[in-house]
Amino acid sequence: MLERPSESQPSAARNLYAFGITSFLNDTASEMAYWVLPAFLISLGAGPAQLGVIEGIAESVASFAKLFSGYLTDRIERRKPLVVAGYFVANAVKPLLALSTAWWHILLIRFSDRLAKGVRGAPRDVMIAESVPRERLGSAYGLIQSMDSAGAIAGPLAALVLLARYGIRGVFWAAAVPGALCVLVALLGIRETKKPHFSQQTREMGHPAEDFNQEPAKKSSETPDASNATLPATFYMVLIAVTLFSLGNSSDMFLVMRAQNVGIPVKLAPLLGLVFNLTYTLGSWPAGWFSDRFSRRWTAAAGYLIFAAVYFVFGRAPSTLAIWITMAVYGLYYALTQPVLKALVVDTVGEEIRGRALGVYFFATSVATLAASLITGELWKHYGAGVPFYLSAALAAVSAIILVLPPGRAIQKKVVNHTDASGV
């Protein structure tokens, strides 16, 4: 039988609040710097091509870190040290942006920041999943995401206030304050979770799958063994759709550059972040709650369609007003996909390989995002701003269709039939 919750995990409320506050402070620090970074790059003589290289390389190292930490998460007893270390490194390097005098300095800093994020991502999300019942996964991830994006509101607001008085470098220095508080809360507030132990009867009963989103894990040993478990076909169906989408999901810094290209002044760049993150914050928890009660696939697909519409408008860029309105709508895409897709990935696999599944998911999307940033930078350079945005919109629309197609059930059935026929 399942261990009693009091023995297997800390208070769900305590851990969720700790993770939520940590995410809020970390994103406050990150977003203070993030939305003024394109203007800072331009002041150093760089442009879209250099931005593509910076974001692409940063994402590539993050992708390998996510894959490694995902596999490691399933095999270690204590996950908190990885999470705390990830937050510490990321927030230690952000203020160094203030000392940068060349674009490659920014590359090194973004490299370190994304590496740290890659290391902490999978263990953090597994710890959240172990702190709540499975039927509340969407709500839990949605709540954390709301706190995260609330920090992304506070960050641009703080940057907007500081920018006029202290300049861009002053904003970078100020980001050290919420960053230090983030590390402190992570160190003192987060409690370690323990891996659940299941009886054979409980494992064979499995958990009711949402649509065809998961395959119950069946194992013969008393304790789940991550080394022998395999990722099911339903997981790979989700992965295909998400990876294709990510090939068009370049860095949001290209949206900021496009906005400046259309005529929105540099000093209003943090306000773009505020508008986008306001809808992101308000929508994340309701989207997660909705996905707990309805289809996670259809919820995420709706987010992809919103992304397609946003990028189409940015490609046309009819007016600055259209850019402002579309940027606000863009937050709905994040709300409908970020927490929901993580819950969907966790739904498709057994408890013993959650870390691996999240690591593979993060790795695939990061590698595709690396390609997307590089492709967008080059397409913009050679064919103008509209082409990469139209391409991203088309890939998002196709991915939404793939995400809700039913062949996942047929593939899963073929796998089962093959297994029965082989006698395994």
Disulfide bonds with the S-S distance in Angstrom:
none
